[in-house]
């Protein structure tokens, strides 16, 4: 008589770069979703949202956090606000509402994963160790919160990124749509934070080099 053995799934090794409770600048990437010139006038509290997004981008640059932008159908909705786009090392133009459908996840993994050394490349393939993504935390801000932003954030969570939503730098044409998106994202496992939460967690200490410059941005 055969005895059936139940296969048990082995748990993956924990990512040594992952922080479970606080943001760390060295693990983070900032993604700015669709702050487009023809869309902004219709967005609820767009001036406040843009001010927070600019602040977030300035802080990320000071702390050497990589910044990526996206633009939804830029021929129709225009480019991202020039002041904000200038902070982005790269901007992904897209037609899908979900930026991951057009390669955002791969782009972010490529930014966050160190390239193997020449010595590693010369080793036999079975001996080469896949480098781990050292920037698995995606700090996400943008619009419209219930459409492109929501679909992109949910897909990033499915792709096993840690997604942190900067609520005061996000919006939609209506509060109801924005808030419904926040509820759904929180239920899916995203962390909901504010710009000041992000910057103080990235800094960690008043003794950090750029503290005075960053503190001036929030006064």
N, C-alpha and C positions, 0 to 999 in steps of 0.2 A: 504494500500500500504506500502510495506516494504521500509524502507530507508536504503540504503547500507552505512555502515560506513567504511571508509578507515583506515586500521590499520597502525599505524605509528611505525616505529622501534625506540626503545629507544636507545640513545647513551650510550655506556659503560662509567663508571666513568673513568676519566683520571688517568693514572698510576702516583702516586705521586713521583715515583722514576725516571721517564723518563725525561731526558733533551732533548730539541728539537734542540738546536743549538751547544752545546759544549759537548765533551766527559767528563765523570766523572769516575774516577777510581773505585769508590764504586759500580757503576752500570754496569761495564764492565766485559766481559770475553774475553780472547784471544784464538783464534782457529788457529792452524797452519796446513795447508793442504798439505800433501804429499811431504815433502822435502826429497825425497828418494835418496839413494846413487847411484843407477843405472840410475836414471832419470836425476840427476843434470848435468852430463857432456854434455847432449844434450840441456840444457836450455839456452836461450839467457841471457847473462850477469849474469850467475849463481853465480859468486863470489860476485858481488855487492849485489845481491838479498839475498844471505845467510848472508852477513855481516849485512844487515838491519834487517833480521829476528832474528839473534842472539841478536842484540841490543834491539829489541822490546821485546824479551823474558826476557832479563836481567832487563829491566825497569819494565815489568809486575811483575816479582818476587819481586823486591824492593818495589813495591806499593801494593803487595798482591792481584794482579789481577789473578784469576784462569786461568790456561793454559791447553788446551786440544789439542792433536794432532790427525791426521788421517794418515793412510798408505794404499795406494791402492795396493792390491795384493802383500803384502810384500814378499811372496815366489818368485815372479817373478821380482819385482822392488827393492827388498832389503828394509831394515828398513829406517826410517828417519835418517838423519845425527845425529850421536851420541851426538855431542855437543849441538844440538838443542833439541833432544829428552829428554835429561837429565832435561830440564826445565819443561817438561810436567807432570802434576800429573797423567794423563791417556792418553793412545793412543788407538784410535779405528781402528782396522784392518777391511778392507772392500773389497768387490769385486764390489759393485755398484759404479758407478762414483759419484752418488749423495750420500753423507754420511748420509743425513737425511733418506734415504731409509733403513738404517741399524741402526737407532735409535739415531743419533746425536742430533736432536732437543730435545728428551726426556732426554738425558744425560745432556744437557745444562740447561734445566729447573730444573732438579734435583739439579744441582750445585747451581743455582741461587735462589731456593725457600727454605726459612727457614723451618725446621721441626716444626710441631705443638708441643706446650708444653704438658706435661702429663695432665694438667688440661683441655686443649682444647679437648684432645682425649676422656676424660671422659664425655663430654657434649653430649646430644642427637645429632644425625647427622644433623637434620634440623636446629640446632642452631650453628653448626660449620661453621666458615667462612673459605673459601679457601684462603690459604696464597698466596700473590702475588709474582710474580717473581721479586726479587730485583736486578737482573743482566740481564736485557733484552737486553742490548747492546752487540753485538758481533763484536769485532774487528777481522777482518779476513785477513789472509795473506797466500800465498801458490802458488801452481802450480798443473797441468797446468791451467793457468788462464781461458782458453776457454773450458775446459772439466770438470774435477772434481771440480775445484774451482767455476766455473760459476754455475754448476748445484746445488751444495751445497748452494751457496749464494742465488740463486733464491728461493730455497725451504725454507731456513731460513726466507726470507722475507715473503713468503706465510704463514709461521707458526707464523708470527707477531713478529719476532725479529727485532730489529733495527740493520741493517748491515752496518758496516763501513769497506771499503776496503783499505788496506794499499798498495798503488800502487807501491812504490819503493821496497816492499818486496814480490812482485808477478812477475811471468813471465811465458812464454810459450816457445816452441822451436822456435817460430818466433815472431817478433814484431807485425806483422799484426794480428795474432791470439790474442795476448795479448791485443792490443788496441781495437779490435772489441769486446772483452769481457768487457773491461772497459766501452765502449759506451753503451752496452746492460745493464750492471749493473746500470749505472747512470740513464738510462731510466726507470729502474724497481724500482728506489727509494733508491738505496744504496748510501751512502755518500763516495766519493773518497777523500782520505787523504794521507799524507805521514807519515813516522815514526816520524819525528820531530813535526808535527802537533799533533800526538797522545800523545807524551810524554809531550809536554808543556801544552796540555789541561788536561791531567791526573794530572800534577803537580799543575797547576793554579797559583802558587806563587813561587818566588825565596826564600821565607822563609820556604818552605816545607822542612821537615827533610832530605829527600834523594837528595835534589837539587844538592849539590856539587858532589855527586857520579854520578848522572845521567848526569850532565853537562860535567863531565870528559869523559863520553862515546861518546859524540858527538863532542868533540873538535878534 
